[in-house]
Amino acid sequence: MADKNKLYVAPTPVGNLEDMTLRAIRILQEVDIILAEDTRSTGFLLKHFDIKNKMLSHHKFNEHQTVDGIVSRLKTGECAALVSDAGTPGISDPGFLLIRECISQDVEVECLPGATALVPALINSGFPMDRFAFEGFLPQKKGRQIRLKEFAGETRTMIFYESPFRIVKILTQLSEHLGADRKASVSREISKLHEQTVRGSLEELISFFTHNEPRGEFVLVVAGKVS
């Protein structure tokens, strides 16, 4: 049974529902409440696995208001599972604030192993995996140019998340700062029916996604500077 006074961080599939672990299914069945980034998306997942536990909305727009109440419930004997729409909570998804507060309040936190999009994309890239820098989503305005300039000297493999509407933009900006010939790999729709990885120079990738409409969720992996 799930332990009381504990927050479970439960990864959910980034695509194929078969990627859900048996342990995650059991925990979601046993906890008192499931903290969901989007109750509609999580509701579909729960219905698929015939899980009927109560959900509570917990997302980036309300997490500052809900953290204290959730921690209070955990301290008084309940247990909860935190899930995001896809992947591991806290990795470019809500979760950090709650996890930090639980630790601060001596509430045990346990993260289950499971799906995250960055690992398959990194492996599929063929770039060095011993050291890498996960950058997630870059800021859209303030601080973006500073970050882009910093990447020019980065020797580790770099990983970015991006939407289909901005993938050409980030490829273009990285090309300007790192050089058009820098090697990169773009994976989209990981673990889904139309999963695809496209490899080449930044210039070649810009051309590809300019002539082929970007669709789905993207992970961009860029080779580090050769020292």
C-alpha positions as CSV (number, residue, x, y, z in Angstrom):
1,M,0.0,0.0,0.0
2,A,1.0,3.6,-0.6
3,D,2.6,5.1,2.5
4,K,0.8,7.8,4.4
5,N,2.3,11.3,4.9
6,K,4.1,11.0,1.6
7,L,4.1,12.7,-1.8
8,Y,4.7,10.4,-4.8
9,V,5.9,12.0,-8.0
10,A,4.5,9.7,-10.7
11,P,5.7,10.0,-14.3
12,T,3.1,9.4,-17.0
13,P,3.6,8.4,-20.7
14,V,4.8,11.0,-23.1
15,G,3.0,9.2,-25.9
16,N,2.2,5.5,-25.8
17,L,0.1,4.5,-22.8
18,E,2.0,1.2,-22.7
19,D,4.9,3.2,-21.2
20,M,3.1,3.5,-17.9
21,T,4.8,1.4,-15.3
22,L,2.9,-1.1,-13.2
23,R,4.2,0.5,-10.1
24,A,2.9,4.0,-11.1
25,I,-0.5,2.4,-11.8
26,R,-0.6,0.8,-8.4
27,I,0.4,4.1,-6.6
28,L,-2.3,6.0,-8.5
29,Q,-4.8,3.4,-7.3
30,E,-3.7,3.6,-3.7
31,V,-3.1,7.3,-2.9
32,D,-5.8,9.5,-1.3
33,I,-5.6,12.2,-4.0
34,I,-4.0,12.6,-7.4
35,L,-2.6,16.1,-8.1
36,A,-3.1,16.7,-11.8
37,E,-1.8,19.4,-14.1
38,D,-4.8,19.0,-16.3
39,T,-7.7,17.0,-14.9
40,R,-9.0,16.3,-18.4
41,S,-5.8,14.8,-19.7
42,T,-5.2,12.9,-16.5
43,G,-8.8,11.8,-16.5
44,F,-8.3,10.1,-19.8
45,L,-5.2,8.3,-18.4
46,L,-7.1,7.2,-15.3
47,K,-10.1,5.9,-17.2
48,H,-7.7,3.9,-19.5
49,F,-6.3,2.1,-16.4
50,D,-9.6,2.0,-14.5
51,I,-8.4,4.2,-11.7
52,K,-11.1,6.0,-9.9
53,N,-9.3,8.0,-7.2
54,K,-10.1,11.6,-6.6
55,M,-8.2,14.3,-8.6
56,L,-7.2,17.8,-7.5
57,S,-6.1,20.4,-10.0
58,H,-2.5,21.5,-9.4
59,H,-0.9,23.5,-12.2
60,K,1.4,26.5,-12.8
61,F,-1.5,29.0,-12.5
62,N,-2.6,27.9,-9.0
63,E,0.3,26.1,-7.4
64,H,1.3,29.1,-5.3
65,Q,-2.2,29.0,-3.7
66,T,-2.5,25.2,-3.4
67,V,0.9,24.2,-2.0
68,D,0.2,25.0,1.6
69,G,-3.1,23.1,1.7
70,I,-1.7,20.0,0.0
71,V,1.3,19.9,2.4
72,S,-1.1,20.3,5.4
73,R,-3.1,17.3,4.2
74,L,0.0,15.2,3.8
75,K,1.2,16.1,7.3
76,T,-2.1,15.0,8.7
77,G,-2.0,11.5,7.3
78,E,-2.9,11.6,3.7
79,C,-0.8,10.5,0.7
80,A,-0.8,12.0,-2.8
81,A,0.5,11.4,-6.2
82,L,1.7,14.3,-8.4
83,V,1.3,13.9,-12.1
84,S,1.8,16.2,-15.1
85,D,0.1,15.9,-18.6
86,A,3.0,13.8,-19.8
87,G,6.5,12.8,-18.5
88,T,7.9,13.5,-15.1
89,P,6.5,16.4,-13.0
90,G,9.0,19.1,-12.3
91,I,10.9,18.7,-15.6
92,S,9.5,21.7,-17.5
93,D,6.2,21.0,-15.7
94,P,4.7,22.1,-12.4
95,G,6.0,20.3,-9.3
96,F,9.1,22.0,-8.0
97,L,7.3,24.3,-5.6
98,L,5.4,21.5,-4.0
99,I,8.4,19.2,-3.8
100,R,10.5,21.9,-2.2
101,E,7.8,22.7,0.4
102,C,7.3,19.0,1.3
103,I,11.0,18.6,1.9
104,S,11.0,21.8,3.9
105,Q,8.1,20.5,6.1
106,D,9.7,17.1,6.5
107,V,7.1,15.4,4.3
108,E,8.7,12.4,2.5
109,V,8.9,12.7,-1.3
110,E,9.4,9.7,-3.5
111,C,9.9,10.0,-7.3
112,L,9.0,6.9,-9.3
113,P,11.2,6.1,-12.3
114,G,9.5,6.6,-15.6
115,A,9.0,8.4,-18.8
116,T,10.6,11.7,-19.8
117,A,11.1,13.0,-23.3
118,L,14.7,14.2,-23.0
119,V,16.4,10.8,-22.5
120,P,15.1,9.1,-25.7
121,A,15.8,12.3,-27.7
122,L,19.4,12.4,-26.3
123,I,20.0,8.8,-27.1
124,N,18.5,9.1,-30.6
125,S,20.8,12.0,-31.4
126,G,23.9,10.0,-31.3
127,F,25.7,12.8,-29.5
128,P,27.9,12.3,-26.4
129,M,25.7,11.3,-23.4
130,D,28.2,11.3,-20.6
131,R,27.8,15.0,-20.0
132,F,24.8,17.1,-21.1
133,A,23.0,20.4,-20.3
134,F,19.2,20.3,-20.1
135,E,17.9,23.8,-20.9
136,G,14.1,23.0,-21.2
137,F,12.1,25.9,-22.7
138,L,14.1,29.1,-23.2
139,P,12.5,32.3,-22.0
140,Q,10.6,33.9,-24.8
141,K,11.7,37.5,-24.2
142,K,13.7,38.6,-21.1
143,G,17.1,36.8,-20.9
144,R,16.7,34.8,-24.1
145,Q,19.6,36.6,-25.9
146,I,21.9,36.2,-23.0
147,R,21.3,32.5,-22.8
148,L,21.8,32.1,-26.5
149,K,25.2,33.8,-26.3
150,E,26.2,31.6,-23.4
151,F,25.6,28.4,-25.5
152,A,28.3,29.4,-27.9
153,G,31.0,28.2,-25.5
154,E,29.1,25.2,-24.1
155,T,31.0,21.9,-24.7
156,R,28.3,19.6,-23.4
157,T,25.5,18.3,-25.5
158,M,22.5,20.6,-25.1
159,I,18.8,19.7,-24.9
160,F,15.9,22.0,-25.4
161,Y,12.1,21.6,-25.4
162,E,10.2,23.6,-28.0
163,S,6.7,23.9,-29.5
164,P,6.0,23.3,-33.2
165,F,5.3,27.0,-33.6
166,R,8.7,28.1,-32.5
167,I,11.1,25.3,-33.6
168,V,12.3,27.1,-36.7
169,K,12.9,30.2,-34.6
170,I,15.1,28.5,-32.1
171,L,17.0,26.7,-34.8
172,T,17.6,30.0,-36.6
173,Q,18.8,31.7,-33.4
174,L,21.1,28.9,-32.5
175,S,22.5,28.9,-36.0
176,E,23.3,32.6,-35.6
177,H,25.1,32.1,-32.3
178,L,26.7,28.6,-32.8
179,G,27.2,28.5,-36.6
180,A,25.0,27.1,-39.3
181,D,27.2,24.0,-39.5
182,R,26.7,22.9,-35.9
183,K,25.2,19.4,-35.7
184,A,21.8,18.9,-34.1
185,S,19.0,16.4,-33.8
186,V,15.3,17.1,-33.6
187,S,12.9,14.4,-32.2
188,R,9.2,14.9,-32.3
189,E,6.2,13.0,-31.1
190,I,8.3,10.7,-29.0
191,S,6.7,7.3,-28.2
192,K,3.7,8.2,-30.4
193,L,2.6,6.8,-33.8
194,H,4.3,9.5,-35.9
195,E,7.6,9.6,-33.9
196,Q,10.4,11.1,-36.0
197,T,14.0,12.1,-35.5
198,V,15.7,14.4,-38.0
199,R,19.5,14.9,-37.8
200,G,21.8,17.3,-39.6
201,S,23.4,20.7,-39.3
202,L,21.3,23.6,-37.9
203,E,21.1,25.0,-41.5
204,E,19.8,21.7,-42.8
205,L,17.2,21.4,-40.0
206,I,16.0,24.9,-40.6
207,S,15.5,24.0,-44.3
208,F,13.7,20.8,-43.4
209,F,11.2,22.3,-41.0
210,T,10.6,25.3,-43.2
211,H,9.5,23.0,-46.0
212,N,7.8,20.4,-43.8
213,E,5.2,21.8,-41.4
214,P,6.3,21.2,-37.8
215,R,3.7,19.2,-35.8
216,G,3.7,17.7,-32.4
217,E,6.0,18.2,-29.3
218,F,9.7,18.7,-30.0
219,V,13.0,18.0,-28.3
220,L,16.0,19.6,-29.8
221,V,19.5,18.2,-29.1
222,V,22.5,20.2,-30.1
223,A,26.1,19.1,-30.2
224,G,28.5,20.9,-27.8
225,K,31.4,23.0,-29.0
226,V,34.4,20.9,-29.8
227,S,37.2,22.0,-27.5
